[in-house]
Amino acid sequence: MTIVEAASGRAGGWRAACIHISRDNTGESILCKFGVDTPLRTREGPISTALAQRIAADRINEATQRVFGAATLESPLGMLCESLKVTLRTSFEASLAGARFRTRCDAKTTPVEFGDFIL
């Protein structure tokens, strides 16, 4: 979702997404929530929605596989979530100039929910 429009021909503007991940097979009620922001335009040019989505999805998938791949049913989701956030912050922000990882979602966004996550 576009949060701030970019000025014509200038770097700036923001789009944001909100992600919720839950694990349904253990009865834990904790959700792993975070947000990602990408610029609409950098000094190099515009960033399409498709490119921003692909970069975010790739980094989230890689971080999730790294963190949850080593988890067991006994692994608390809260600890896994915090580890995921640390891993994702580094990889996501390094993937796209101006991208930001947020521990909270922008109030204007609608969460994208990932559930039924089975270990």
Phi, psi and omega in degrees: 000133177286126180260316179227125178289149176277141174292146184306120177072007182242152176295146177137193185077155182219145167237150185224153174223151179240130183242133174237128177238131177231161176239112190268347187270005181241352182084000178292140182259006182281134172254142174264111184244138174197166180235156174229138178239139175230147178288151174281330182209134174250181177299333181280345180137185182290149175250114182291157176301318180299318179294315179300317179296318181295316179297313180298314181297317179299313181293321179294316178299315180297314181294320180295317178296319180296313185281308185282339179296332179264001184276161174236175177300334181277348181291122181291133183299324180301315178292320178298320180298314180296321177295320177299316181298317179297314180296315184290321181305312182295310185288320183292312182293333178280345185276338185210121179304127178088354179290148180227140174259137182236139175281345176236151179275149173295138183299337182278348185271155173256127183298142168265120187255133175242113181235188181054035179281114187249131175264000000 
